[in-house]
Amino acid sequence: MSIADLIEPIGPAGGPVTLGAHETWMQGRAFYGGASALVAYTAAIRAFDDLPPLRSAQLTFVPPFGPEVELRREIVRQGRNVVQIRSEIWSDQGCAFSAFFLFGSEREANAVHAAAPVEPWPGLPFECENLSTERAPRFLNEHFELRRGQQERGPGTPTVRRWARLKDYGTIDRTSELIVLGDVMPPGAMRAMERQGPISSMNWTFNILQPQPETDDGWWLSENASQHADNGYSSERLRVWNTKGEQILDGMQCVAVFG
């Protein structure tokens, strides 16, 4: 089942929808966060024509939901350059996912500097070790390919970095690819945990740094790095680079770390 099957039922009218291939995107009891974000994003862009490029998003994960959902989206504000859209996924238990998307057209630059390059550079995907996903959550095993993006293994520096791509890359646009794999890595705090236990993403905020993102052969270097972890929570920075080493996405996430 491809990622196109997931979003194919989403029409411009929103409302009740049965998500295709829902079961293949599960992560335990929960629907994978990147897939939830893609559903909400697709509902927004199919509802409203001629939107400028996506610049930023604020996403909140609430309860698990099944394939039968209701999609609600509305323009909160439309200015000369920026359109702000609220897009939500509702289940029979209430709001299950809430997204606030900011679309913005280009304007004359008054400040220009590039994001820092990835350090250390792990090499291109074809140069890196292929990683098995057989023991990974179902969504990862069925829909993604992974290659090693760092030398560290096991406990240590709380950073997880991998090359990742959709198995059926190229069937959706590049921005949608970024959304669906932007939080594909487990939290960096996983490397600092004193004992194994469940972890759960609670929200995700990201900025897209290039309005027309590009990469080679669908590969994106994805990183989750814990900035601080204590009291059962981790503050994570999420970044994505393309195969030229250019940072394309910059984000933050709050993760619950259970004992």
Contacts in CASP RR format, 6 or more apart in sequence:
PFRMAT RR
TARGET T0000
AUTHOR 0000-0000-0000
METHOD contacts of the structure
MODEL  1
MSIADLIEPIGPAGGPVTLGAHETWMQGRAFYGGASALVAYTAAIRAFDD
LPPLRSAQLTFVPPFGPEVELRREIVRQGRNVVQIRSEIWSDQGCAFSAF
FLFGSEREANAVHAAAPVEPWPGLPFECENLSTERAPRFLNEHFELRRGQ
QERGPGTPTVRRWARLKDYGTIDRTSELIVLGDVMPPGAMRAMERQGPIS
SMNWTFNILQPQPETDDGWWLSENASQHADNGYSSERLRVWNTKGEQILD
GMQCVAVFG
1 20 0 8 1.000
1 21 0 8 1.000
1 24 0 8 1.000
1 142 0 8 1.000
2 21 0 8 1.000
2 168 0 8 1.000
2 171 0 8 1.000
3 38 0 8 1.000
3 143 0 8 1.000
3 166 0 8 1.000
3 168 0 8 1.000
3 171 0 8 1.000
3 172 0 8 1.000
3 180 0 8 1.000
4 168 0 8 1.000
4 171 0 8 1.000
4 172 0 8 1.000
5 20 0 8 1.000
5 21 0 8 1.000
6 19 0 8 1.000
6 20 0 8 1.000
6 21 0 8 1.000
6 22 0 8 1.000
6 25 0 8 1.000
6 35 0 8 1.000
6 38 0 8 1.000
6 39 0 8 1.000
7 38 0 8 1.000
7 39 0 8 1.000
7 42 0 8 1.000
7 172 0 8 1.000
8 20 0 8 1.000
9 17 0 8 1.000
9 18 0 8 1.000
9 19 0 8 1.000
9 20 0 8 1.000
10 17 0 8 1.000
10 39 0 8 1.000
10 42 0 8 1.000
10 43 0 8 1.000
10 46 0 8 1.000
10 71 0 8 1.000
11 17 0 8 1.000
11 43 0 8 1.000
11 46 0 8 1.000
11 47 0 8 1.000
12 46 0 8 1.000
12 47 0 8 1.000
13 47 0 8 1.000
14 43 0 8 1.000
14 47 0 8 1.000
14 70 0 8 1.000
14 71 0 8 1.000
14 72 0 8 1.000
14 73 0 8 1.000
15 70 0 8 1.000
15 71 0 8 1.000
15 72 0 8 1.000
16 68 0 8 1.000
16 69 0 8 1.000
16 70 0 8 1.000
17 68 0 8 1.000
17 69 0 8 1.000
17 70 0 8 1.000
17 71 0 8 1.000
18 67 0 8 1.000
18 68 0 8 1.000
19 39 0 8 1.000
19 66 0 8 1.000
19 67 0 8 1.000
19 69 0 8 1.000
20 67 0 8 1.000
22 31 0 8 1.000
22 66 0 8 1.000
22 67 0 8 1.000
23 67 0 8 1.000
23 138 0 8 1.000
24 138 0 8 1.000
24 139 0 8 1.000
24 142 0 8 1.000
24 143 0 8 1.000
25 31 0 8 1.000
25 32 0 8 1.000
25 35 0 8 1.000
25 138 0 8 1.000
25 139 0 8 1.000
25 143 0 8 1.000
26 32 0 8 1.000
26 137 0 8 1.000
26 138 0 8 1.000
26 139 0 8 1.000
27 33 0 8 1.000
27 137 0 8 1.000
27 138 0 8 1.000
27 139 0 8 1.000
27 140 0 8 1.000
28 137 0 8 1.000
28 138 0 8 1.000
29 64 0 8 1.000
30 61 0 8 1.000
30 64 0 8 1.000
30 200 0 8 1.000
31 64 0 8 1.000
31 65 0 8 1.000
31 66 0 8 1.000
32 137 0 8 1.000
32 139 0 8 1.000
33 59 0 8 1.000
33 61 0 8 1.000
33 183 0 8 1.000
33 201 0 8 1.000
33 204 0 8 1.000
34 179 0 8 1.000
34 180 0 8 1.000
34 181 0 8 1.000
34 182 0 8 1.000
34 183 0 8 1.000
34 184 0 8 1.000
35 139 0 8 1.000
35 180 0 8 1.000
36 59 0 8 1.000
36 61 0 8 1.000
36 89 0 8 1.000
36 96 0 8 1.000
36 97 0 8 1.000
37 57 0 8 1.000
37 59 0 8 1.000
37 97 0 8 1.000
37 99 0 8 1.000
37 179 0 8 1.000
37 180 0 8 1.000
37 183 0 8 1.000
37 204 0 8 1.000
38 172 0 8 1.000
38 176 0 8 1.000
38 179 0 8 1.000
38 180 0 8 1.000
39 69 0 8 1.000
39 71 0 8 1.000
39 89 0 8 1.000
39 97 0 8 1.000
40 59 0 8 1.000
40 71 0 8 1.000
40 73 0 8 1.000
40 87 0 8 1.000
40 88 0 8 1.000
40 89 0 8 1.000
40 97 0 8 1.000
40 99 0 8 1.000
40 101 0 8 1.000
41 54 0 8 1.000
41 57 0 8 1.000
41 87 0 8 1.000
41 99 0 8 1.000
41 101 0 8 1.000
41 175 0 8 1.000
41 176 0 8 1.000
41 179 0 8 1.000
42 176 0 8 1.000
43 71 0 8 1.000
43 73 0 8 1.000
43 87 0 8 1.000
44 51 0 8 1.000
44 73 0 8 1.000
44 85 0 8 1.000
44 87 0 8 1.000
44 99 0 8 1.000
44 101 0 8 1.000
45 51 0 8 1.000
47 73 0 8 1.000
48 73 0 8 1.000
48 75 0 8 1.000
48 83 0 8 1.000
48 85 0 8 1.000
51 83 0 8 1.000
51 85 0 8 1.000
51 103 0 8 1.000
52 81 0 8 1.000
52 82 0 8 1.000
52 83 0 8 1.000
52 103 0 8 1.000
52 104 0 8 1.000
52 105 0 8 1.000
52 106 0 8 1.000
52 211 0 8 1.000
53 103 0 8 1.000
53 104 0 8 1.000
53 105 0 8 1.000
53 106 0 8 1.000
53 175 0 8 1.000
53 208 0 8 1.000
53 211 0 8 1.000
53 212 0 8 1.000
54 101 0 8 1.000
54 102 0 8 1.000
54 103 0 8 1.000
54 104 0 8 1.000
54 175 0 8 1.000
54 208 0 8 1.000
54 211 0 8 1.000
55 82 0 8 1.000
55 102 0 8 1.000
55 103 0 8 1.000
55 104 0 8 1.000
55 207 0 8 1.000
55 208 0 8 1.000
55 211 0 8 1.000
56 101 0 8 1.000
56 102 0 8 1.000
56 205 0 8 1.000
56 206 0 8 1.000
56 207 0 8 1.000
56 208 0 8 1.000
57 99 0 8 1.000
57 100 0 8 1.000
57 101 0 8 1.000
57 102 0 8 1.000
57 179 0 8 1.000
57 204 0 8 1.000
57 205 0 8 1.000
57 206 0 8 1.000
58 99 0 8 1.000
58 100 0 8 1.000
58 203 0 8 1.000
58 205 0 8 1.000
59 97 0 8 1.000
59 98 0 8 1.000
59 99 0 8 1.000
59 100 0 8 1.000
59 203 0 8 1.000
59 204 0 8 1.000
59 205 0 8 1.000
60 97 0 8 1.000
60 98 0 8 1.000
60 99 0 8 1.000
60 202 0 8 1.000
60 203 0 8 1.000
61 97 0 8 1.000
61 200 0 8 1.000
61 201 0 8 1.000
61 202 0 8 1.000
61 203 0 8 1.000
61 204 0 8 1.000
62 94 0 8 1.000
62 95 0 8 1.000
62 96 0 8 1.000
62 97 0 8 1.000
62 98 0 8 1.000
63 91 0 8 1.000
63 93 0 8 1.000
63 94 0 8 1.000
63 96 0 8 1.000
64 96 0 8 1.000
65 89 0 8 1.000
65 91 0 8 1.000
65 93 0 8 1.000
65 96 0 8 1.000
65 97 0 8 1.000
66 91 0 8 1.000
68 91 0 8 1.000
68 92 0 8 1.000
69 89 0 8 1.000
69 90 0 8 1.000
69 91 0 8 1.000
69 96 0 8 1.000
70 89 0 8 1.000
70 90 0 8 1.000
70 91 0 8 1.000
71 87 0 8 1.000
71 88 0 8 1.000
71 89 0 8 1.000
71 90 0 8 1.000
72 87 0 8 1.000
72 88 0 8 1.000
72 90 0 8 1.000
73 85 0 8 1.000
73 86 0 8 1.000
73 87 0 8 1.000
73 88 0 8 1.000
74 85 0 8 1.000
74 86 0 8 1.000
75 83 0 8 1.000
75 84 0 8 1.000
75 85 0 8 1.000
76 84 0 8 1.000
76 85 0 8 1.000
76 86 0 8 1.000
76 100 0 8 1.000
77 83 0 8 1.000
77 84 0 8 1.000
78 84 0 8 1.000
81 104 0 8 1.000
81 105 0 8 1.000
81 107 0 8 1.000
82 102 0 8 1.000
82 103 0 8 1.000
82 104 0 8 1.000
82 105 0 8 1.000
83 102 0 8 1.000
83 103 0 8 1.000
83 104 0 8 1.000
84 100 0 8 1.000
84 101 0 8 1.000
84 102 0 8 1.000
84 103 0 8 1.000
85 100 0 8 1.000
85 101 0 8 1.000
85 103 0 8 1.000
86 98 0 8 1.000
86 99 0 8 1.000
86 100 0 8 1.000
86 101 0 8 1.000
87 99 0 8 1.000
87 100 0 8 1.000
87 101 0 8 1.000
88 95 0 8 1.000
88 97 0 8 1.000
88 98 0 8 1.000
88 99 0 8 1.000
89 95 0 8 1.000
89 96 0 8 1.000
89 97 0 8 1.000
89 98 0 8 1.000
90 96 0 8 1.000
106 211 0 8 1.000
114 246 0 8 1.000
115 209 0 8 1.000
115 246 0 8 1.000
115 247 0 8 1.000
115 250 0 8 1.000
116 247 0 8 1.000
117 245 0 8 1.000
117 246 0 8 1.000
117 247 0 8 1.000
118 221 0 8 1.000
118 223 0 8 1.000
118 239 0 8 1.000
118 241 0 8 1.000
118 245 0 8 1.000
118 247 0 8 1.000
121 245 0 8 1.000
122 128 0 8 1.000
122 148 0 8 1.000
122 149 0 8 1.000
122 150 0 8 1.000
122 161 0 8 1.000
122 163 0 8 1.000
122 221 0 8 1.000
123 149 0 8 1.000
124 216 0 8 1.000
124 219 0 8 1.000
124 243 0 8 1.000
125 147 0 8 1.000
125 163 0 8 1.000
125 165 0 8 1.000
125 217 0 8 1.000
125 219 0 8 1.000
125 243 0 8 1.000
128 147 0 8 1.000
128 148 0 8 1.000
128 149 0 8 1.000
128 163 0 8 1.000
129 147 0 8 1.000
129 148 0 8 1.000
130 145 0 8 1.000
130 146 0 8 1.000
130 147 0 8 1.000
131 146 0 8 1.000
131 147 0 8 1.000
131 148 0 8 1.000
131 162 0 8 1.000
133 140 0 8 1.000
133 141 0 8 1.000
133 144 0 8 1.000
133 145 0 8 1.000
133 146 0 8 1.000
134 141 0 8 1.000
140 146 0 8 1.000
140 184 0 8 1.000
142 167 0 8 1.000
143 166 0 8 1.000
143 167 0 8 1.000
143 168 0 8 1.000
144 164 0 8 1.000
144 165 0 8 1.000
144 166 0 8 1.000
144 167 0 8 1.000
144 181 0 8 1.000
144 184 0 8 1.000
145 164 0 8 1.000
145 165 0 8 1.000
145 166 0 8 1.000
145 167 0 8 1.000
146 162 0 8 1.000
146 163 0 8 1.000
146 164 0 8 1.000
147 162 0 8 1.000
147 163 0 8 1.000
147 164 0 8 1.000
147 219 0 8 1.000
148 162 0 8 1.000
148 163 0 8 1.000
149 161 0 8 1.000
149 162 0 8 1.000
149 163 0 8 1.000
149 221 0 8 1.000
150 159 0 8 1.000
150 160 0 8 1.000
150 161 0 8 1.000
150 162 0 8 1.000
152 159 0 8 1.000
152 191 0 8 1.000
154 191 0 8 1.000
155 191 0 8 1.000
155 192 0 8 1.000
155 193 0 8 1.000
156 191 0 8 1.000
156 192 0 8 1.000
157 191 0 8 1.000
158 188 0 8 1.000
158 189 0 8 1.000
158 190 0 8 1.000
158 191 0 8 1.000
158 192 0 8 1.000
158 225 0 8 1.000
158 226 0 8 1.000
158 229 0 8 1.000
158 234 0 8 1.000
159 188 0 8 1.000
159 191 0 8 1.000
159 223 0 8 1.000
159 224 0 8 1.000
159 225 0 8 1.000
159 226 0 8 1.000
160 185 0 8 1.000
160 186 0 8 1.000
160 187 0 8 1.000
160 188 0 8 1.000
160 190 0 8 1.000
160 191 0 8 1.000
160 223 0 8 1.000
160 224 0 8 1.000
160 225 0 8 1.000
161 185 0 8 1.000
161 221 0 8 1.000
161 222 0 8 1.000
161 223 0 8 1.000
161 224 0 8 1.000
162 184 0 8 1.000
162 185 0 8 1.000
162 221 0 8 1.000
162 222 0 8 1.000
163 219 0 8 1.000
163 220 0 8 1.000
163 221 0 8 1.000
163 222 0 8 1.000
164 181 0 8 1.000
164 184 0 8 1.000
164 185 0 8 1.000
164 219 0 8 1.000
164 220 0 8 1.000
164 221 0 8 1.000
164 222 0 8 1.000
165 181 0 8 1.000
165 217 0 8 1.000
165 218 0 8 1.000
165 219 0 8 1.000
165 220 0 8 1.000
166 172 0 8 1.000
166 177 0 8 1.000
166 180 0 8 1.000
166 181 0 8 1.000
166 218 0 8 1.000
169 177 0 8 1.000
169 217 0 8 1.000
169 218 0 8 1.000
170 177 0 8 1.000
170 218 0 8 1.000
172 180 0 8 1.000
174 212 0 8 1.000
174 213 0 8 1.000
174 214 0 8 1.000
174 215 0 8 1.000
175 208 0 8 1.000
175 213 0 8 1.000
177 218 0 8 1.000
177 220 0 8 1.000
178 208 0 8 1.000
178 213 0 8 1.000
178 220 0 8 1.000
178 240 0 8 1.000
178 248 0 8 1.000
178 249 0 8 1.000
181 220 0 8 1.000
181 222 0 8 1.000
181 240 0 8 1.000
182 206 0 8 1.000
182 220 0 8 1.000
182 222 0 8 1.000
182 238 0 8 1.000
182 240 0 8 1.000
182 249 0 8 1.000
183 201 0 8 1.000
183 204 0 8 1.000
183 224 0 8 1.000
183 238 0 8 1.000
183 253 0 8 1.000
184 222 0 8 1.000
185 222 0 8 1.000
185 223 0 8 1.000
185 224 0 8 1.000
185 238 0 8 1.000
186 199 0 8 1.000
186 224 0 8 1.000
187 199 0 8 1.000
187 201 0 8 1.000
187 224 0 8 1.000
187 226 0 8 1.000
187 234 0 8 1.000
187 236 0 8 1.000
187 253 0 8 1.000
187 255 0 8 1.000
187 257 0 8 1.000
188 224 0 8 1.000
188 225 0 8 1.000
188 226 0 8 1.000
188 234 0 8 1.000
188 236 0 8 1.000
189 199 0 8 1.000
189 226 0 8 1.000
189 229 0 8 1.000
189 234 0 8 1.000
189 236 0 8 1.000
189 255 0 8 1.000
189 257 0 8 1.000
190 199 0 8 1.000
191 226 0 8 1.000
192 226 0 8 1.000
192 229 0 8 1.000
193 257 0 8 1.000
195 259 0 8 1.000
197 257 0 8 1.000
197 258 0 8 1.000
197 259 0 8 1.000
198 258 0 8 1.000
198 259 0 8 1.000
199 255 0 8 1.000
199 256 0 8 1.000
199 257 0 8 1.000
199 258 0 8 1.000
200 255 0 8 1.000
200 256 0 8 1.000
200 258 0 8 1.000
201 253 0 8 1.000
201 254 0 8 1.000
201 255 0 8 1.000
201 256 0 8 1.000
202 253 0 8 1.000
202 254 0 8 1.000
202 255 0 8 1.000
202 256 0 8 1.000
203 253 0 8 1.000
203 254 0 8 1.000
204 238 0 8 1.000
204 251 0 8 1.000
204 252 0 8 1.000
204 253 0 8 1.000
205 251 0 8 1.000
205 252 0 8 1.000
205 253 0 8 1.000
206 238 0 8 1.000
206 249 0 8 1.000
206 250 0 8 1.000
206 251 0 8 1.000
206 252 0 8 1.000
207 249 0 8 1.000
207 250 0 8 1.000
207 251 0 8 1.000
208 248 0 8 1.000
208 249 0 8 1.000
209 247 0 8 1.000
209 248 0 8 1.000
209 249 0 8 1.000
209 250 0 8 1.000
210 246 0 8 1.000
210 248 0 8 1.000
213 242 0 8 1.000
213 248 0 8 1.000
213 249 0 8 1.000
214 242 0 8 1.000
215 242 0 8 1.000
215 243 0 8 1.000
215 244 0 8 1.000
215 248 0 8 1.000
216 242 0 8 1.000
216 243 0 8 1.000
217 243 0 8 1.000
219 243 0 8 1.000
220 240 0 8 1.000
220 241 0 8 1.000
220 242 0 8 1.000
220 248 0 8 1.000
221 240 0 8 1.000
221 241 0 8 1.000
221 242 0 8 1.000
221 243 0 8 1.000
221 245 0 8 1.000
222 238 0 8 1.000
222 239 0 8 1.000
222 240 0 8 1.000
223 237 0 8 1.000
223 238 0 8 1.000
223 239 0 8 1.000
223 240 0 8 1.000
223 241 0 8 1.000
224 236 0 8 1.000
224 237 0 8 1.000
224 238 0 8 1.000
224 253 0 8 1.000
225 236 0 8 1.000
225 237 0 8 1.000
225 238 0 8 1.000
225 239 0 8 1.000
226 234 0 8 1.000
226 235 0 8 1.000
226 236 0 8 1.000
227 235 0 8 1.000
227 236 0 8 1.000
227 237 0 8 1.000
228 234 0 8 1.000
228 235 0 8 1.000
229 235 0 8 1.000
229 257 0 8 1.000
232 256 0 8 1.000
232 257 0 8 1.000
232 258 0 8 1.000
232 259 0 8 1.000
233 254 0 8 1.000
233 255 0 8 1.000
233 256 0 8 1.000
233 257 0 8 1.000
234 254 0 8 1.000
234 255 0 8 1.000
234 257 0 8 1.000
235 252 0 8 1.000
235 253 0 8 1.000
235 254 0 8 1.000
235 255 0 8 1.000
236 252 0 8 1.000
236 253 0 8 1.000
236 254 0 8 1.000
236 255 0 8 1.000
237 250 0 8 1.000
237 251 0 8 1.000
237 252 0 8 1.000
237 253 0 8 1.000
238 249 0 8 1.000
238 250 0 8 1.000
238 251 0 8 1.000
238 252 0 8 1.000
238 253 0 8 1.000
239 247 0 8 1.000
239 249 0 8 1.000
239 250 0 8 1.000
239 251 0 8 1.000
240 247 0 8 1.000
240 248 0 8 1.000
240 249 0 8 1.000
241 247 0 8 1.000
241 248 0 8 1.000
242 248 0 8 1.000
END
